[in-house]
């Protein structure tokens, strides 16, 4: 879930519209994106926000396509339809006089698919909770920890932030199955992000690397090792006077070589994704967001499309 609290441009308001300004100051935008492995495509992760802010969200995502990340598996023509329901929570707070935030996401997945294993047609389904994601981040430069009253007077320019994302193996996992909802291993992603607010445009870029622990119960008793996955993503968003915004998103990731019982299985070289985002405020404390993204180029596996819709409620 991404919490995006956009401070209104003071030049957009006259003194007679103070009430409207106070209402818009309470609008925030976020979404729950049920990501697959390293392919996050999340805008507004390092936005400037007031401290002591809370946001709860529920989202639905439809995923279709190929999400097999191990090209060594004897699988062909793999296609799934995955319905993802996610809940999330964000809390902002001050840390060393800097703005920090804690985010928690938990998905529930209902997945149906068909594929060929060793040339034979096979179909199946899975349903259960996915791996929990926890993000702890801090804006190092350009984003002091301000309360709501102080925040109204603050004009954002450039922000430099750092976060650490932890994937906790809470998801459903069958050690004798090739396709699972959970990963049965921990993963950590240190990430550095930079963002800049222009008059109506918000531009941002993040760079990070996913680091994985081993899975000693892969296909019952095999040891699965995966090398780091490097990722870079960029976003550009345009904001309207009513705080509705639209954005263009792009992601590149490289690496992820898998090793099973000491034998190299394959990797995820030079994969790209492109997407778009549309966020609309409903009331002073509620908003909805629509997000679409698709694989622009793939080398192996992970060729899928995602459509998601999220509702958020913000409170202090």
C-alpha positions, 0 to 999 in steps of 0.5 A, a space after each residue: 500500500 502506498 500512502 500519497 498525501 499531496 499538499 495543495 499548491 497555495 496559489 490554487 486557493 484564495 482566502 475565501 476558499 480556506 475551508 476547501 483547502 483544509 478539506 483537501 489537506 486531509 485527502 491522501 491517495 494509496 493503493 494495494 498492489 499485489 506484487 509478484 516477486 521483484 516486479 513492484 510498480 508503486 508510485 508515491 512511496 516517498 511523498 511528503 506527509 504530516 506525521 501521526 497520519 493513518 490510512 487503512 485500505 482495501 483493494 482488489 487486483 486481477 492478474 492474468 498471464 504467466 507468473 512462473 519465475 523458474 524457467 528450469 521447470 518443465 512447464 509450458 503454456 502456463 496461464 493463470 487468472 488470479 483474484 487478489 484481495 489485499 488489506 493494508 495500513 500505513 502510519 507516519 511518525 517522526 524519527 530523528 526529526 525526519 518523516 518516517 512511515 510503517 506500512 503493512 500489506 497482507 494479500 489473499 489470493 484465489 488463483 486458477 490456472 492451466 499449463 503443460 507439465 512434461 507435455 501433459 495438460 494440467 489444471 489446478 487452483 490455489 486459494 489462501 493468504 500470500 506473503 506479508 509485506 512490511 515496509 519501514 522508510 524514512 525521508 532523509 532529506 527534504 521532508 521534516 516531521 511536521 504535524 498537520 498544522 505545520 504541514 499546511 505551510 510547507 512546500 515540497 521540493 526534492 526528497 531523498 528517502 530510504 526504506 527496507 522492505 521485508 517479505 515475511 513467509 506467511 503465504 500458503 505453501 505446498 512443498 510438493 507443488 511447483 506453483 504456490 502462493 507463498 514463497 516459503 522464504 524471507 526476502 529483504 529489499 533495501 531501497 533508495 528513492 528520490 522525488 521532486 514536486 513541480 507545479 503540477 507534476 510529481 517525478 520520482 525514481 527508486 533503486 533497490 535490490 531484493 535479497 532472498 534467504 534459501 528455501 530448503 523445502 523446494 519440491 519436498 527436499 531440494 534446496 532453492 537458492 536465488 541470487 539478488 534481483 536489482 530493480 529500478 522504477 520511475 514515475 511521473 504524475 500530473 495533479 489537477 486542482 481538485 487533487 485528482 491525478 494521473 501517472 505513468 509508471 515504468 520498472 526495470 529489473 535484472 538478475 535473480 538466477 536460481 540454483 536448485 541443489 547446486 545446479 543453475 536453473 535460469 534467471 530474469 534478465 532485462 525485464 520491463 513493465 509499464 503501467 498507468 495510475 488514476 487516483 480520484 478523491 471522493 471526500 476529505 478522507 476517502 479516495 479510490 485508485 485504479 492502476 493498470 500495468 503490463 509486461 513491456 518486454 520479457 526475457 524469461 517468465 513473468 509475462 502478465 497483466 495486472 488491473 487493480 482498484 483500491 479504496 482508502 480511508 485516512 484518519 489522524 
